[in-house]
Amino acid sequence: MNNDQHTNLGKPVAYDADGNPLYAAPQPAPQQPATGPMSHVTAVPTSHEGHNFDPRMRVQYANEPHVVHAPRPYEPVVNSVSPELRARHDASVQMYPELNLSEGEYVIMSVKRHPIGLWGPLVAMIAVILLLLTAWISYPALVGVDSQTNQIAGIGPISIVIFSLIILVGLFGYMTTWVYMRNTFYLTNESVVQEIQQGIFSKHEQTVSLGSIEDASYRQSGILQSMFNYGTIRLSTEGEETTYRFQFVANPKKQIATISNAIESFKNGRPVWVEDEQ
């Protein structure tokens, strides 16, 4: 076999008398494409689309193709807190021990509910107490004086019952006022915190970062809200479109202006400073 036969394996190697090929050299079998899933390996990219290519970045193909992972330092650099910011943080921790404030975070303002929301329960409580006192005062005139003992029949048990009811109504009014005034709205230089007291033993807290707030607005409706200058604050967040509402807020226009300025400063990377803190 000569060199031509080695280099031209695809040509016939034998012919018959008429010049037709008898057989040809064996050809390698074509490779079949893989039918199973392709395996991915971790590789460091040599280029990256855009202008922010970092050679330390890698593409992880093992379980999540096309996902770029950035390295995280083992010991992150901690930013220093200025003395002024530290003083504000310490003052807020002492004034609001119930809040979980991070380092450098301080309270810009705290908003309580307007007292007008207590008018309904307080009026009902006073009306019930007056009704019980009227019944106690009128009882002798309705029953009269016993001629034998010269005393009002049953005045002792009736007095105990009436005054016990008055004490219970007073306690109910006090607890209603306490629960109402425990609802507080806090604005810090990093987030918004809303403490909601629904009952004596029922309470929950809502916290949302200033960077997640998409819209801040307030609403006043009705003659009473316009006359006494109170309304409802509404905050909506990005993504899941969660809405937070805080009702019976005094001067809601001023509160929303303060919140909007804080959100704008936080998103633009500016310090969140408010001169007129509450």
DRENGU-850904 format. One record per residue (C-alpha): residue in three letters; x, y, z. Coordinates in Angstrom, 1 decimal. Layout:
BEGIN
<r rest="Ala" u="X" v="Y" w="Z"/>
...
//
This chain:
BEGIN
<r rest="Met" u="0.0" v="0.0" w="0.0"/>
<r rest="Asn" u="1.5" v="3.3" w="-1.1"/>
<r rest="Asn" u="1.2" v="6.8" w="0.4"/>
<r rest="Asp" u="-1.7" v="7.7" w="-1.8"/>
<r rest="Gln" u="-3.8" v="5.0" w="-0.3"/>
<r rest="His" u="-3.0" v="6.4" w="3.2"/>
<r rest="Thr" u="-4.0" v="9.9" w="2.2"/>
<r rest="Asn" u="-7.0" v="9.1" w="0.1"/>
<r rest="Leu" u="-8.8" v="6.6" w="2.2"/>
<r rest="Gly" u="-12.1" v="7.6" w="0.7"/>
<r rest="Lys" u="-11.2" v="6.3" w="-2.8"/>
<r rest="Pro" u="-11.8" v="2.7" w="-4.0"/>
<r rest="Val" u="-8.8" v="0.4" w="-3.6"/>
<r rest="Ala" u="-9.7" v="-2.3" w="-6.1"/>
<r rest="Tyr" u="-11.5" v="-2.3" w="-9.6"/>
<r rest="Asp" u="-12.9" v="-5.0" w="-11.9"/>
<r rest="Ala" u="-12.0" v="-5.6" w="-15.6"/>
<r rest="Asp" u="-14.5" v="-2.9" w="-16.6"/>
<r rest="Gly" u="-13.1" v="-0.3" w="-14.2"/>
<r rest="Asn" u="-15.9" v="-0.5" w="-11.7"/>
<r rest="Pro" u="-14.8" v="-0.3" w="-8.0"/>
<r rest="Leu" u="-15.0" v="-3.6" w="-6.1"/>
<r rest="Tyr" u="-14.7" v="-2.2" w="-2.6"/>
<r rest="Ala" u="-13.6" v="0.9" w="-0.8"/>
<r rest="Ala" u="-11.5" v="1.7" w="2.2"/>
<r rest="Pro" u="-13.5" v="1.6" w="5.5"/>
<r rest="Gln" u="-14.7" v="5.0" w="6.6"/>
<r rest="Pro" u="-14.9" v="6.2" w="10.3"/>
<r rest="Ala" u="-18.4" v="6.1" w="11.7"/>
<r rest="Pro" u="-20.0" v="9.6" w="12.1"/>
<r rest="Gln" u="-20.2" v="10.9" w="15.6"/>
<r rest="Gln" u="-23.7" v="11.0" w="17.0"/>
<r rest="Pro" u="-24.8" v="14.1" w="18.9"/>
<r rest="Ala" u="-25.2" v="13.6" w="22.6"/>
<r rest="Thr" u="-28.8" v="12.8" w="23.6"/>
<r rest="Gly" u="-28.4" v="13.5" w="27.3"/>
<r rest="Pro" u="-28.2" v="16.9" w="29.0"/>
<r rest="Met" u="-25.1" v="18.9" w="28.4"/>
<r rest="Ser" u="-22.9" v="19.4" w="31.4"/>
<r rest="His" u="-21.9" v="22.9" w="32.4"/>
<r rest="Val" u="-18.7" v="23.9" w="34.1"/>
<r rest="Thr" u="-17.6" v="27.0" w="36.0"/>
<r rest="Ala" u="-15.5" v="29.3" w="33.8"/>
<r rest="Val" u="-14.0" v="32.8" w="34.3"/>
<r rest="Pro" u="-15.1" v="35.1" w="31.4"/>
<r rest="Thr" u="-12.5" v="36.9" w="29.4"/>
<r rest="Ser" u="-15.0" v="39.6" w="28.3"/>
<r rest="His" u="-18.3" v="41.0" w="29.4"/>
<r rest="Glu" u="-20.9" v="43.1" w="27.6"/>
<r rest="Gly" u="-21.0" v="46.7" w="28.8"/>
<r rest="His" u="-18.4" v="48.9" w="30.3"/>
<r rest="Asn" u="-18.3" v="47.5" w="33.9"/>
<r rest="Phe" u="-16.4" v="44.3" w="33.3"/>
<r rest="Asp" u="-14.6" v="43.1" w="36.4"/>
<r rest="Pro" u="-12.1" v="40.2" w="35.8"/>
<r rest="Arg" u="-12.9" v="38.9" w="39.3"/>
<r rest="Met" u="-16.5" v="38.2" w="38.2"/>
<r rest="Arg" u="-17.3" v="34.6" w="37.1"/>
<r rest="Val" u="-20.2" v="32.9" w="35.4"/>
<r rest="Gln" u="-21.5" v="29.9" w="37.2"/>
<r rest="Tyr" u="-22.8" v="27.3" w="34.7"/>
<r rest="Ala" u="-23.2" v="24.4" w="37.1"/>
<r rest="Asn" u="-26.8" v="24.9" w="38.2"/>
<r rest="Glu" u="-27.8" v="28.3" w="37.0"/>
<r rest="Pro" u="-26.6" v="29.2" w="33.5"/>
<r rest="His" u="-26.0" v="32.8" w="32.5"/>
<r rest="Val" u="-26.0" v="34.0" w="36.2"/>
<r rest="Val" u="-23.2" v="36.3" w="37.1"/>
<r rest="His" u="-21.8" v="36.1" w="40.6"/>
<r rest="Ala" u="-19.8" v="39.0" w="42.1"/>
<r rest="Pro" u="-17.3" v="38.2" w="44.8"/>
<r rest="Arg" u="-17.9" v="39.4" w="48.4"/>
<r rest="Pro" u="-15.0" v="40.3" w="50.6"/>
<r rest="Tyr" u="-14.5" v="38.3" w="53.7"/>
<r rest="Glu" u="-14.0" v="41.4" w="55.8"/>
<r rest="Pro" u="-16.2" v="44.2" w="54.5"/>
<r rest="Val" u="-15.1" v="47.7" w="55.1"/>
<r rest="Val" u="-17.2" v="49.3" w="57.8"/>
<r rest="Asn" u="-18.1" v="53.0" w="57.1"/>
<r rest="Ser" u="-17.4" v="55.3" w="60.0"/>
<r rest="Val" u="-20.2" v="57.2" w="61.7"/>
<r rest="Ser" u="-19.8" v="60.9" w="62.2"/>
<r rest="Pro" u="-20.1" v="62.3" w="65.8"/>
<r rest="Glu" u="-23.2" v="64.2" w="64.9"/>
<r rest="Leu" u="-24.9" v="61.1" w="63.5"/>
<r rest="Arg" u="-23.8" v="59.1" w="66.5"/>
<r rest="Ala" u="-25.3" v="61.7" w="68.8"/>
<r rest="Arg" u="-28.6" v="61.6" w="67.0"/>
<r rest="His" u="-28.6" v="57.8" w="67.0"/>
<r rest="Asp" u="-28.0" v="57.7" w="70.8"/>
<r rest="Ala" u="-30.7" v="60.2" w="71.5"/>
<r rest="Ser" u="-33.2" v="58.2" w="69.4"/>
<r rest="Val" u="-32.3" v="55.0" w="71.2"/>
<r rest="Gln" u="-32.9" v="56.6" w="74.6"/>
<r rest="Met" u="-36.2" v="58.3" w="73.5"/>
<r rest="Tyr" u="-37.6" v="55.3" w="71.6"/>
<r rest="Pro" u="-36.2" v="52.1" w="73.2"/>
<r rest="Glu" u="-38.9" v="50.0" w="71.6"/>
<r rest="Leu" u="-37.5" v="50.6" w="68.1"/>
<r rest="Asn" u="-34.7" v="48.4" w="66.6"/>
<r rest="Leu" u="-32.4" v="51.1" w="65.2"/>
<r rest="Ser" u="-29.3" v="50.1" w="63.2"/>
<r rest="Glu" u="-26.0" v="51.8" w="63.7"/>
<r rest="Gly" u="-26.2" v="55.4" w="62.4"/>
<r rest="Glu" u="-30.0" v="55.3" w="62.2"/>
<r rest="Tyr" u="-32.1" v="57.9" w="64.1"/>
<r rest="Val" u="-35.7" v="59.0" w="64.3"/>
<r rest="Ile" u="-36.6" v="62.0" w="62.2"/>
<r rest="Met" u="-40.2" v="62.3" w="63.4"/>
<r rest="Ser" u="-42.8" v="60.3" w="65.3"/>
<r rest="Val" u="-46.5" v="60.7" w="64.5"/>
<r rest="Lys" u="-49.3" v="59.9" w="66.9"/>
<r rest="Arg" u="-53.0" v="59.6" w="66.0"/>
<r rest="His" u="-55.1" v="62.7" w="66.2"/>
<r rest="Pro" u="-57.2" v="62.9" w="69.4"/>
<r rest="Ile" u="-60.4" v="63.4" w="67.4"/>
<r rest="Gly" u="-60.5" v="59.7" w="66.8"/>
<r rest="Leu" u="-61.3" v="59.3" w="70.5"/>
<r rest="Trp" u="-64.4" v="61.4" w="70.5"/>
<r rest="Gly" u="-66.8" v="58.6" w="69.7"/>
<r rest="Pro" u="-65.6" v="56.2" w="72.4"/>
<r rest="Leu" u="-65.3" v="58.9" w="75.0"/>
<r rest="Val" u="-68.7" v="60.3" w="74.3"/>
<r rest="Ala" u="-70.2" v="56.8" w="74.5"/>
<r rest="Met" u="-68.4" v="56.2" w="77.8"/>
<r rest="Ile" u="-69.6" v="59.5" w="79.4"/>
<r rest="Ala" u="-73.1" v="58.8" w="78.2"/>
<r rest="Val" u="-73.2" v="55.4" w="79.9"/>
<r rest="Ile" u="-71.8" v="56.7" w="83.1"/>
<r rest="Leu" u="-74.3" v="59.5" w="83.3"/>
<r rest="Leu" u="-77.1" v="57.0" w="82.6"/>
<r rest="Leu" u="-76.0" v="54.8" w="85.5"/>
<r rest="Leu" u="-75.7" v="57.8" w="87.8"/>
<r rest="Thr" u="-79.2" v="59.0" w="86.8"/>
<r rest="Ala" u="-80.6" v="55.5" w="87.6"/>
<r rest="Trp" u="-78.9" v="55.5" w="91.0"/>
<r rest="Ile" u="-80.2" v="58.9" w="91.9"/>
<r rest="Ser" u="-83.7" v="58.1" w="90.7"/>
<r rest="Tyr" u="-83.9" v="54.7" w="92.5"/>
<r rest="Pro" u="-85.1" v="56.1" w="95.9"/>
<r rest="Ala" u="-87.9" v="58.0" w="94.2"/>
<r rest="Leu" u="-89.0" v="54.9" w="92.3"/>
<r rest="Val" u="-88.8" v="52.5" w="95.3"/>
<r rest="Gly" u="-89.7" v="54.7" w="98.2"/>
<r rest="Val" u="-88.8" v="54.4" w="101.9"/>
<r rest="Asp" u="-89.7" v="51.3" w="103.9"/>
<r rest="Ser" u="-92.1" v="52.4" w="106.6"/>
<r rest="Gln" u="-90.9" v="49.8" w="109.1"/>
<r rest="Thr" u="-87.1" v="50.3" w="108.7"/>
<r rest="Asn" u="-87.3" v="53.9" w="107.5"/>
<r rest="Gln" u="-84.7" v="53.0" w="104.8"/>
<r rest="Ile" u="-84.6" v="52.7" w="101.1"/>
<r rest="Ala" u="-85.3" v="49.1" w="100.2"/>
<r rest="Gly" u="-82.3" v="47.4" w="98.3"/>
<r rest="Ile" u="-80.3" v="50.6" w="98.1"/>
<r rest="Gly" u="-77.1" v="48.9" w="99.2"/>
<r rest="Pro" u="-77.0" v="46.1" w="96.5"/>
<r rest="Ile" u="-78.1" v="48.5" w="93.8"/>
<r rest="Ser" u="-75.4" v="51.0" w="94.7"/>
<r rest="Ile" u="-72.7" v="48.2" w="94.6"/>
<r rest="Val" u="-73.9" v="47.1" w="91.2"/>
<r rest="Ile" u="-74.2" v="50.6" w="89.7"/>
<r rest="Phe" u="-70.8" v="51.7" w="90.9"/>
<r rest="Ser" u="-69.2" v="48.5" w="89.8"/>
<r rest="Leu" u="-70.6" v="49.1" w="86.3"/>
<r rest="Ile" u="-69.3" v="52.7" w="86.3"/>
<r rest="Ile" u="-65.8" v="51.4" w="87.2"/>
<r rest="Leu" u="-65.9" v="48.8" w="84.4"/>
<r rest="Val" u="-67.0" v="51.4" w="81.9"/>
<r rest="Gly" u="-64.2" v="53.8" w="83.0"/>
<r rest="Leu" u="-61.6" v="51.0" w="82.6"/>
<r rest="Phe" u="-63.0" v="50.2" w="79.2"/>
<r rest="Gly" u="-62.6" v="53.8" w="78.2"/>
<r rest="Tyr" u="-59.1" v="54.0" w="79.5"/>
<r rest="Met" u="-58.0" v="50.8" w="77.7"/>
<r rest="Thr" u="-59.6" v="52.1" w="74.5"/>
<r rest="Thr" u="-57.7" v="55.4" w="74.8"/>
<r rest="Trp" u="-54.4" v="53.5" w="75.6"/>
<r rest="Val" u="-54.7" v="51.2" w="72.5"/>
<r rest="Tyr" u="-55.6" v="54.2" w="70.3"/>
<r rest="Met" u="-52.6" v="56.3" w="71.3"/>
<r rest="Arg" u="-50.2" v="53.4" w="71.1"/>
<r rest="Asn" u="-50.5" v="53.4" w="67.3"/>
<r rest="Thr" u="-47.4" v="55.4" w="66.2"/>
<r rest="Phe" u="-45.8" v="56.2" w="62.9"/>
<r rest="Tyr" u="-42.0" v="56.6" w="62.8"/>
<r rest="Leu" u="-39.8" v="58.1" w="60.1"/>
<r rest="Thr" u="-36.0" v="57.4" w="60.4"/>
<r rest="Asn" u="-33.2" v="58.3" w="58.0"/>
<r rest="Glu" u="-33.3" v="54.8" w="56.6"/>
<r rest="Ser" u="-36.9" v="53.4" w="56.9"/>
<r rest="Val" u="-40.5" v="53.9" w="57.9"/>
<r rest="Val" u="-41.8" v="52.0" w="61.0"/>
<r rest="Gln" u="-45.5" v="51.7" w="61.8"/>
<r rest="Glu" u="-46.5" v="50.2" w="65.2"/>
<r rest="Ile" u="-50.1" v="49.0" w="65.1"/>
<r rest="Gln" u="-51.8" v="48.3" w="68.4"/>
<r rest="Gln" u="-55.0" v="46.4" w="67.7"/>
<r rest="Gly" u="-55.8" v="45.4" w="71.3"/>
<r rest="Ile" u="-54.2" v="45.1" w="74.8"/>
<r rest="Phe" u="-52.5" v="41.9" w="73.8"/>
<r rest="Ser" u="-52.5" v="42.3" w="70.0"/>
<r rest="Lys" u="-49.7" v="44.3" w="68.3"/>
<r rest="His" u="-47.6" v="44.1" w="65.2"/>
<r rest="Glu" u="-45.0" v="46.2" w="63.5"/>
<r rest="Gln" u="-44.4" v="47.1" w="59.9"/>
<r rest="Thr" u="-41.1" v="48.3" w="58.6"/>
<r rest="Val" u="-40.2" v="49.4" w="55.0"/>
<r rest="Ser" u="-37.0" v="50.9" w="53.7"/>
<r rest="Leu" u="-37.1" v="54.4" w="52.2"/>
<r rest="Gly" u="-35.6" v="53.0" w="49.0"/>
<r rest="Ser" u="-38.6" v="50.6" w="48.5"/>
<r rest="Ile" u="-41.2" v="53.3" w="48.7"/>
<r rest="Glu" u="-42.6" v="54.2" w="45.3"/>
<r rest="Asp" u="-45.4" v="56.6" w="46.2"/>
<r rest="Ala" u="-46.2" v="58.7" w="49.2"/>
<r rest="Ser" u="-49.5" v="60.5" w="49.5"/>
<r rest="Tyr" u="-52.2" v="61.7" w="51.9"/>
<r rest="Arg" u="-56.0" v="62.0" w="51.8"/>
<r rest="Gln" u="-58.5" v="64.2" w="53.5"/>
<r rest="Ser" u="-62.2" v="63.7" w="52.9"/>
<r rest="Gly" u="-65.2" v="65.2" w="54.7"/>
<r rest="Ile" u="-65.9" v="68.4" w="56.6"/>
<r rest="Leu" u="-64.5" v="67.2" w="59.9"/>
<r rest="Gln" u="-61.1" v="66.2" w="58.4"/>
<r rest="Ser" u="-60.8" v="69.6" w="56.7"/>
<r rest="Met" u="-61.9" v="71.6" w="59.8"/>
<r rest="Phe" u="-59.6" v="69.7" w="62.2"/>
<r rest="Asn" u="-56.8" v="69.2" w="59.6"/>
<r rest="Tyr" u="-56.3" v="65.4" w="59.9"/>
<r rest="Gly" u="-56.3" v="62.6" w="57.3"/>
<r rest="Thr" u="-54.8" v="59.4" w="56.2"/>
<r rest="Ile" u="-51.2" v="58.8" w="55.0"/>
<r rest="Arg" u="-50.6" v="56.2" w="52.3"/>
<r rest="Leu" u="-47.3" v="54.6" w="51.3"/>
<r rest="Ser" u="-47.0" v="52.1" w="48.4"/>
<r rest="Thr" u="-43.9" v="50.0" w="47.7"/>
<r rest="Glu" u="-42.3" v="48.6" w="44.6"/>
<r rest="Gly" u="-42.6" v="45.1" w="43.4"/>
<r rest="Glu" u="-45.4" v="43.4" w="45.3"/>
<r rest="Glu" u="-47.4" v="46.7" w="45.4"/>
<r rest="Thr" u="-47.9" v="46.6" w="49.2"/>
<r rest="Thr" u="-49.8" v="49.6" w="50.6"/>
<r rest="Tyr" u="-49.3" v="51.0" w="54.1"/>
<r rest="Arg" u="-51.9" v="53.3" w="55.6"/>
<r rest="Phe" u="-51.9" v="55.3" w="58.8"/>
<r rest="Gln" u="-55.2" v="57.0" w="59.8"/>
<r rest="Phe" u="-56.1" v="60.0" w="61.9"/>
<r rest="Val" u="-52.8" v="61.8" w="61.2"/>
<r rest="Ala" u="-52.6" v="65.5" w="62.2"/>
<r rest="Asn" u="-51.5" v="67.9" w="59.5"/>
<r rest="Pro" u="-51.0" v="65.1" w="56.9"/>
<r rest="Lys" u="-49.8" v="67.5" w="54.2"/>
<r rest="Lys" u="-46.7" v="68.5" w="56.3"/>
<r rest="Gln" u="-46.0" v="64.9" w="57.3"/>
<r rest="Ile" u="-46.1" v="63.7" w="53.7"/>
<r rest="Ala" u="-43.8" v="66.6" w="52.6"/>
<r rest="Thr" u="-41.2" v="65.5" w="55.2"/>
<r rest="Ile" u="-41.5" v="61.8" w="54.2"/>
<r rest="Ser" u="-41.2" v="62.7" w="50.5"/>
<r rest="Asn" u="-38.0" v="64.8" w="51.1"/>
<r rest="Ala" u="-36.5" v="61.9" w="53.1"/>
<r rest="Ile" u="-37.3" v="59.4" w="50.4"/>
<r rest="Glu" u="-35.8" v="61.6" w="47.7"/>
<r rest="Ser" u="-32.6" v="62.2" w="49.7"/>
<r rest="Phe" u="-32.2" v="58.6" w="50.5"/>
<r rest="Lys" u="-32.6" v="57.4" w="46.9"/>
<r rest="Asn" u="-30.2" v="60.0" w="45.6"/>
<r rest="Gly" u="-27.5" v="59.1" w="48.1"/>
<r rest="Arg" u="-27.8" v="62.4" w="50.0"/>
<r rest="Pro" u="-27.8" v="62.6" w="53.8"/>
<r rest="Val" u="-31.3" v="62.6" w="55.2"/>
<r rest="Trp" u="-31.3" v="65.7" w="57.5"/>
<r rest="Val" u="-34.5" v="67.3" w="58.8"/>
<r rest="Glu" u="-34.1" v="70.5" w="60.8"/>
<r rest="Asp" u="-37.6" v="70.5" w="62.4"/>
<r rest="Glu" u="-37.7" v="67.2" w="64.2"/>
<r rest="Gln" u="-40.7" v="66.2" w="66.2"/>
//
